[in-house]
Amino acid sequence: MEKKGRPVTKPPELKSGYYLEIKSKGASSGVKIRRDTKQAMEFTIKQYEKSKIVTYLGEVKDGRWVDGKNKGKKTR
């Protein structure tokens, strides 16, 4: 079944918040998770760190990375 309509031309932007990447041990790719507050982000890290590999990606505000390894860059 084909998709109908016009294809997306503008890449999606990330919402404002704190971003984490969670991977299974031995996996090459992971899942990005967004949290609204720093406290919620820290709770999520504690929740997953025993069984998964958790990487803090940084905070996004108004389409730009505020901290992390992409600091100062646009999200897309």
Secondary structure, 3 states (H helix, E strand, C coil): CCCCCCCCCCCCCCCCEEEEEEECCCCCCCEEEEECCHHHHHHHHHHHCCCCEEEEEEEEECCEECCCCCCCCECC
